[in-house]
Amino acid sequence: MDKIRFNDLLKIADLSKKEFAGLIGTSGPTVNNWGSSGRAIPYWVESWLNLYNENKNLKQIKQLIQDSGLNK
């Protein structure tokens, strides 16, 4: 994954690099350095963010269903 894709996935997730770093248990500067100065973005980050975004979408759908009363 390149830096542009990484930034796009963070934007979709509505996460800053600092917030993402907190969620994964690392520092903001570490995440900031990914994709530059020869520092590769870890292989697992893309799948992690894809799952985070999918879960976020499913939670929104679930809430819409609950709010509409269709789940009764």
N, C-alpha and C positions, 0 to 999 in steps of 0.2 A: 504494500500500500504506500502511496506517495503522500506527501504533506498536504496536497490539495484535497485528496480524498479524505484524509484524516480531519482536516478542518471542516469539510462539508458534513461529515458524519457528526462531528461535535455540534455544528449549527443545527442539524436536524434534531439532535438530542436536547437542544437548548442548554448546552453545558459549556462553560468556559474551560480552558485548559486547567485552571486552578481547581475548579469543581471536580473535573474528571480525575485529576491527581488525588484529590481527597477521597474519592470513591474507590480508587484502586490502591490506596495506601502508599503513595509516593509523593514526591515534592513537585510543586509547580515548575521550578526550573528544569527538573528532569524531563517533564513532558514538553516543555518549551523547546528543549534541545533536540527532540525527536525530529527526524527528517531534515536535519541540517548538520553541517560540519561532520559529515560521514557517520552520523548516528542514525541507525535505522530505526524505524518504528517497529516495536515488537510484533511478531507474527500474529499474536492472539488479539491485538487491539481491534482490528476490523470486525472480527466475529463478535467480540464483546459489545462493541457499539451497535452492531446490527441487532443483537439480541435485546440490548437495552431499549433501542428504539421500537422494536416489535412489541416488547412488553408494555412500553408506554402507550402505544396505540391500542393494544388490547384492553388496557385499563380504562382508556377513554371510551371505548366501545361498550365495555361492561357498565360504566357509569351512565352512559346514554340509555342503555336498556333498562337499568334500574330506575332512572328518572322518568322514563316513559310509561312505566308500569307494565311493560310487556312480559316481564319475568314472572308474573303471577298466574 
